[in-house]
Amino acid sequence: MKTNKKFAWLLLVAFIGSGCAAMNRLNAEYEEEMTRIENLSPEDKAEWEATQRPYLDEFE
C-alpha cells in the first residue's frame, strides 16, 4: 500500500511538472513572437496585422 501511494504521488508530481514545463516553453515562444512583431517595420507590421485580422476578430 505504501508503495502504491508513493507511486501515485510520483505520477502526480511528474504530471504537474511536465505541464509546467510545457507552459514555460509556450510562454517563451509567445514572448519571442511578440518581440519579433514589435521590431517589424511599419509596412511589415501592417502586412502581419492584415494576415492576423480573421483571428483577432474572434476576440473582439
N, CA, C and O atoms as a GROMACS GRO file, in nm:
protein
  240
    1MET      N    1   0.083  -0.120   0.000
    1MET     CA    2   0.000   0.000   0.000
    1MET      C    3   0.087   0.126   0.000
    1MET      O    4   0.058   0.224  -0.068
    2LYS      N    5   0.194   0.120   0.079
    2LYS     CA    6   0.284   0.234   0.088
    2LYS      C    7   0.348   0.264  -0.048
    2LYS      O    8   0.364   0.379  -0.087
    3THR      N    9   0.384   0.158  -0.118
    3THR     CA   10   0.446   0.174  -0.250
    3THR      C   11   0.347   0.233  -0.349
    3THR      O   12   0.386   0.316  -0.432
    4ASN      N   13   0.222   0.193  -0.341
    4ASN     CA   14   0.121   0.247  -0.432
    4ASN      C   15   0.101   0.396  -0.410
    4ASN      O   16   0.085   0.471  -0.507
    5LYS      N   17   0.102   0.440  -0.285
    5LYS     CA   18   0.087   0.583  -0.255
    5LYS      C   19   0.205   0.662  -0.310
    5LYS      O   20   0.188   0.768  -0.370
    6LYS      N   21   0.325   0.610  -0.288
    6LYS     CA   22   0.444   0.678  -0.339
    6LYS      C   23   0.442   0.686  -0.491
    6LYS      O   24   0.477   0.788  -0.549
    7PHE      N   25   0.400   0.578  -0.554
    7PHE     CA   26   0.392   0.576  -0.700
    7PHE      C   27   0.288   0.676  -0.749
    7PHE      O   28   0.310   0.745  -0.848
    8ALA      N   29   0.174   0.683  -0.680
    8ALA     CA   30   0.070   0.779  -0.718
    8ALA      C   31   0.121   0.922  -0.703
    8ALA      O   32   0.095   1.005  -0.790
    9TRP      N   33   0.191   0.951  -0.595
    9TRP     CA   34   0.246   1.086  -0.575
    9TRP      C   35   0.350   1.118  -0.683
    9TRP      O   36   0.356   1.229  -0.734
   10LEU      N   37   0.431   1.019  -0.715
   10LEU     CA   38   0.532   1.038  -0.818
   10LEU      C   39   0.467   1.071  -0.953
   10LEU      O   40   0.512   1.162  -1.023
   11LEU      N   41   0.363   0.999  -0.988
   11LEU     CA   42   0.292   1.027  -1.112
   11LEU      C   43   0.229   1.165  -1.110
   11LEU      O   44   0.234   1.237  -1.210
   12LEU      N   45   0.171   1.203  -0.998
   12LEU     CA   46   0.109   1.335  -0.987
   12LEU      C   47   0.212   1.446  -1.003
   12LEU      O   48   0.190   1.542  -1.077
   13VAL      N   49   0.324   1.433  -0.935
   13VAL     CA   50   0.430   1.534  -0.944
   13VAL      C   51   0.487   1.539  -1.086
   13VAL      O   52   0.514   1.647  -1.138
   14ALA      N   53   0.504   1.425  -1.148
   14ALA     CA   54   0.556   1.422  -1.286
   14ALA      C   55   0.458   1.487  -1.382
   14ALA      O   56   0.498   1.560  -1.472
   15PHE      N   57   0.330   1.461  -1.363
   15PHE     CA   58   0.227   1.520  -1.449
   15PHE      C   59   0.225   1.671  -1.435
   15PHE      O   60   0.221   1.743  -1.535
   16ILE      N   61   0.227   1.721  -1.312
   16ILE     CA   62   0.225   1.866  -1.289
   16ILE      C   63   0.354   1.929  -1.341
   16ILE      O   64   0.351   2.035  -1.403
   17GLY      N   65   0.466   1.864  -1.317
   17GLY     CA   66   0.594   1.916  -1.364
   17GLY      C   67   0.601   1.926  -1.515
   17GLY      O   68   0.652   2.024  -1.569
   18SER      N   69   0.551   1.825  -1.584
   18SER     CA   70   0.555   1.830  -1.731
   18SER      C   71   0.461   1.938  -1.784
   18SER      O   72   0.491   2.001  -1.885
   19GLY      N   73   0.349   1.958  -1.716
   19GLY     CA   74   0.257   2.065  -1.757
   19GLY      C   75   0.320   2.202  -1.741
   19GLY      O   76   0.306   2.288  -1.827
   20CYS      N   77   0.391   2.222  -1.631
   20CYS     CA   78   0.458   2.350  -1.608
   20CYS      C   79   0.569   2.373  -1.711
   20CYS      O   80   0.586   2.484  -1.760
   21ALA      N   81   0.642   2.268  -1.744
   21ALA     CA   82   0.748   2.282  -1.844
   21ALA      C   83   0.691   2.318  -1.979
   21ALA      O   84   0.748   2.399  -2.052
   22ALA      N   85   0.578   2.259  -2.014
   22ALA     CA   86   0.515   2.290  -2.143
   22ALA      C   87   0.469   2.435  -2.146
   22ALA      O   88   0.484   2.503  -2.247
   23MET      N   89   0.412   2.483  -2.037
   23MET     CA   90   0.365   2.622  -2.032
   23MET      C   91   0.482   2.719  -2.039
   23MET      O   92   0.471   2.822  -2.105
   24ASN      N   93   0.592   2.688  -1.974
   24ASN     CA   94   0.709   2.775  -1.982
   24ASN      C   95   0.759   2.786  -2.125
   24ASN      O   96   0.797   2.894  -2.170
   25ARG      N   97   0.760   2.674  -2.197
   25ARG     CA   98   0.804   2.674  -2.336
   25ARG      C   99   0.710   2.758  -2.422
   25ARG      O  100   0.755   2.836  -2.506
   26LEU      N  101   0.579   2.742  -2.400
   26LEU     CA  102   0.482   2.819  -2.478
   26LEU      C  103   0.493   2.968  -2.447
   26LEU      O  104   0.482   3.051  -2.537
   27ASN      N  105   0.514   3.002  -2.320
   27ASN     CA  106   0.530   3.143  -2.284
   27ASN      C  107   0.654   3.202  -2.349
   27ASN      O  108   0.652   3.316  -2.395
   28ALA      N  109   0.762   3.126  -2.353
   28ALA     CA  110   0.885   3.175  -2.415
   28ALA      C  111   0.864   3.196  -2.565
   28ALA      O  112   0.910   3.296  -2.621
   29GLU      N  113   0.795   3.103  -2.630
   29GLU     CA  114   0.768   3.120  -2.774
   29GLU      C  115   0.680   3.242  -2.799
   29GLU      O  116   0.702   3.315  -2.895
   30TYR      N  117   0.582   3.265  -2.712
   30TYR     CA  118   0.493   3.380  -2.727
   30TYR      C  119   0.574   3.510  -2.713
   30TYR      O  120   0.557   3.602  -2.792
   31GLU      N  121   0.660   3.516  -2.612
   31GLU     CA  122   0.742   3.636  -2.591
   31GLU      C  123   0.834   3.661  -2.710
   31GLU      O  124   0.851   3.776  -2.752
   32GLU      N  125   0.893   3.554  -2.765
   32GLU     CA  126   0.980   3.571  -2.882
   32GLU      C  127   0.901   3.625  -3.000
   32GLU      O  128   0.949   3.714  -3.072
   33GLU      N  129   0.781   3.573  -3.022
   33GLU     CA  130   0.699   3.619  -3.134
   33GLU      C  131   0.658   3.765  -3.116
   33GLU      O  132   0.661   3.842  -3.211
   34MET      N  133   0.620   3.803  -2.994
   34MET     CA  134   0.580   3.942  -2.969
   34MET      C  135   0.698   4.037  -2.988
   34MET      O  136   0.681   4.147  -3.040
   35THR      N  137   0.816   3.995  -2.946
   35THR     CA  138   0.936   4.077  -2.966
   35THR      C  139   0.965   4.093  -3.114
   35THR      O  140   1.001   4.202  -3.160
   36ARG      N  141   0.950   3.984  -3.190
   36ARG     CA  142   0.973   3.990  -3.334
   36ARG      C  143   0.875   4.087  -3.400
   36ARG      O  144   0.913   4.164  -3.488
   37ILE      N  145   0.750   4.083  -3.359
   37ILE     CA  146   0.648   4.169  -3.418
   37ILE      C  147   0.672   4.315  -3.382
   37ILE      O  148   0.653   4.404  -3.465
   38GLU      N  149   0.714   4.341  -3.259
   38GLU     CA  150   0.742   4.478  -3.217
   38GLU      C  151   0.855   4.539  -3.299
   38GLU      O  152   0.858   4.660  -3.320
   39ASN      N  153   0.948   4.456  -3.345
   39ASN     CA  154   1.064   4.505  -3.420
   39ASN      C  155   1.042   4.511  -3.571
   39ASN      O  156   1.133   4.546  -3.645
   40LEU      N  157   0.922   4.477  -3.617
   40LEU     CA  158   0.894   4.483  -3.761
   40LEU      C  159   0.883   4.627  -3.808
   40LEU      O  160   0.849   4.717  -3.730
   41SER      N  161   0.913   4.648  -3.934
   41SER     CA  162   0.894   4.780  -3.993
   41SER      C  163   0.743   4.806  -4.002
   41SER      O  164   0.664   4.712  -3.999
   42PRO      N  165   0.702   4.933  -4.012
   42PRO     CA  166   0.559   4.964  -4.019
   42PRO      C  167   0.488   4.892  -4.134
   42PRO      O  168   0.374   4.848  -4.118
   43GLU      N  169   0.554   4.879  -4.249
   43GLU     CA  170   0.493   4.809  -4.362
   43GLU      C  171   0.474   4.661  -4.332
   43GLU      O  172   0.368   4.603  -4.359
   44ASP      N  173   0.578   4.600  -4.277
   44ASP     CA  174   0.570   4.457  -4.244
   44ASP      C  175   0.468   4.433  -4.132
   44ASP      O  176   0.397   4.333  -4.133
   45LYS      N  177   0.463   4.526  -4.037
   45LYS     CA  178   0.367   4.512  -3.928
   45LYS      C  179   0.223   4.521  -3.980
   45LYS      O  180   0.136   4.447  -3.936
   46ALA      N  181   0.200   4.612  -4.074
   46ALA     CA  182   0.066   4.625  -4.134
   46ALA      C  183   0.030   4.497  -4.209
   46ALA      O  184  -0.085   4.452  -4.204
   47GLU      N  185   0.126   4.440  -4.280
   47GLU     CA  186   0.102   4.315  -4.352
   47GLU      C  187   0.070   4.202  -4.255
   47GLU      O  188  -0.021   4.123  -4.277
   48TRP      N  189   0.148   4.194  -4.145
   48TRP     CA  190   0.124   4.091  -4.044
   48TRP      C  191  -0.015   4.107  -3.983
   48TRP      O  192  -0.087   4.008  -3.966
   49GLU      N  193  -0.054   4.231  -3.950
   49GLU     CA  194  -0.186   4.255  -3.891
   49GLU      C  195  -0.297   4.217  -3.989
   49GLU      O  196  -0.401   4.166  -3.947
   50ALA      N  197  -0.275   4.241  -4.118
   50ALA     CA  198  -0.375   4.204  -4.218
   50ALA      C  199  -0.394   4.053  -4.224
   50ALA      O  200  -0.505   4.004  -4.241
   51THR      N  201  -0.285   3.979  -4.210
   51THR     CA  202  -0.296   3.833  -4.214
   51THR      C  203  -0.358   3.778  -4.086
   51THR      O  204  -0.418   3.670  -4.087
   52GLN      N  205  -0.344   3.852  -3.975
   52GLN     CA  206  -0.396   3.805  -3.847
   52GLN      C  207  -0.538   3.853  -3.820
   52GLN      O  208  -0.601   3.806  -3.724
   53ARG      N  209  -0.589   3.943  -3.899
   53ARG     CA  210  -0.721   4.003  -3.874
   53ARG      C  211  -0.832   3.900  -3.853
   53ARG      O  212  -0.911   3.916  -3.760
   54PRO      N  213  -0.842   3.794  -3.935
   54PRO     CA  214  -0.950   3.697  -3.910
   54PRO      C  215  -0.943   3.633  -3.772
   54PRO      O  216  -1.045   3.604  -3.710
   55TYR      N  217  -0.822   3.612  -3.723
   55TYR     CA  218  -0.806   3.551  -3.591
   55TYR      C  219  -0.833   3.652  -3.480
   55TYR      O  220  -0.891   3.617  -3.377
   56LEU      N  221  -0.791   3.776  -3.501
   56LEU     CA  222  -0.810   3.879  -3.399
   56LEU      C  223  -0.956   3.918  -3.387
   56LEU      O  224  -1.001   3.954  -3.278
   57ASP      N  225  -1.032   3.911  -3.497
   57ASP     CA  226  -1.173   3.947  -3.492
   57ASP      C  227  -1.253   3.854  -3.402
   57ASP      O  228  -1.356   3.893  -3.348
   58GLU      N  229  -1.206   3.731  -3.384
   58GLU     CA  230  -1.276   3.637  -3.298
   58GLU      C  231  -1.278   3.684  -3.153
   58GLU      O  232  -1.369   3.648  -3.078
   59PHE      N  233  -1.180   3.763  -3.112
   59PHE     CA  234  -1.166   3.803  -2.972
   59PHE      C  235  -1.220   3.942  -2.945
   59PHE      O  236  -1.223   3.984  -2.829
   60GLU      N  237  -1.263   4.012  -3.045
   60GLU     CA  238  -1.313   4.148  -3.024
   60GLU      C  239  -1.463   4.150  -3.012
   60GLU      O  240  -1.522   4.257  -2.994
   0.00000   0.00000   0.00000
